[in-house]
């Protein structure tokens, strides 16, 4: 489920018993946290916040909140939400109530890692100022040939742990690209000019 670092060692969480909140650590030792009411309340709120939309994994209300935060910070992160496709709301210029366009930051960091996204199309042109894009651990098998055509500021692209068999030569249009991560894919070929 995750990991954290103690002062003396790194601990990986392997299993959490929903009812007793039993936590088993990698080294085999077990620790049991009491069944605190606020924990189950937090879990219900968190689950309701992200997992109510059928087939998309992100509820519209939570997406509005995420997008509002992204427009304030310039960083959009929707990781581990079981998305099978990119929500259309990501590409809308519509502002939420109370937002002012002159206070919005362009999205410079986009992280859609740990979802189930299987393809990425030309709508990515909406992120033309992004310098960092992460699509790690999805099910991406193809990119539309012109997907990065307008992403000229992109410096870091993480496509690791997907199902890519190759990359289109259009990736060469990314003149600012300094980091391209492709581990754990089904790559058969790369563009000659890469």
Buried (B, 14 or more C-beta within 10 A) or exposed (E): EEEEEEEEEEBEEEEBEEEEBEBBBEEEEEEEEEEEEEEEEEEEEEEEBBBBBEEBBBBEEBBBEBBBEBBEEBBBBBEEBBBEBBBEBBEEEEBEEEBEEEEBEEBBBBBBBBBBBBBBBBEBBBBBBBBBBBBBBBEBEBBBEBBBBBBBBBBBBBBBBBEBEBBBEBBBBBEEBEEBBBEBBEBEEBEEEE
